[in-house]
């Protein structure tokens, strides 16, 4: 990550950018891009290759919802050529993109058919009411890869063919992942995915699972005792074998529900970072193994 040497107040950033058509160069890269979180930055990096320098706003392990930008990150946003984000995931990023506009931006939610934010959990919908966890369905990232290639080609016409070819390669890897999920989750003893943090709705819709979220989207809000009882009833009625815990959640919640019904627990990654030595694809494959084991898939 490139360290900025100074932090300029927002108004100054906007004025400087308004008066200046080109952004400063970043090493040998032609384009400076920012992804809101790891999977989005990973797509930009795969498509952009050496021609694009990529920063990530939300660090691995951070709470994405309610994430606050540092002044340096607001500066980075305003100086970038391309920002890829999901509207409503983090209000501060939505505001930052408006306050310090990059040359171009892609809201991933605008590329796909969005689903509502809440899955029966006793919680309020996020602003805008859409489920922001778009990156956990590989099919959504295929659409993003193609959109990133098109936008990079406009920002940097000399790299257009490279971007198109890289996106085609990435699409192939994502389509293989999608086919692994499709066949891996085709025959399971349970199709009910009970998970502490309802981040797997797009994945569930894509592969005909039914997500039951224990908490709402806001990870700071612990589920109410009434909600826990409600989930226990669903788990018992639907003969759910495993209570899944998202790696960003407090694992105790899954333990409480599983303990009272004598069920297994397992951890799913919301993929806010790469596993060591791996990438988005290997993290998603690991989730598939966990899902197959937890749902009794053959
Ligand atoms: Zn989330």
Boltz pocket constraint, residues with backbone or C-beta under 6 A from the ligand:
constraints:
  - pocket:
      binder: B
      contacts: [[A, 64], [A, 65], [A, 133], [A, 197], [A, 198], [A, 199], [A, 217], [A, 270]]
      max_distance: 6.0
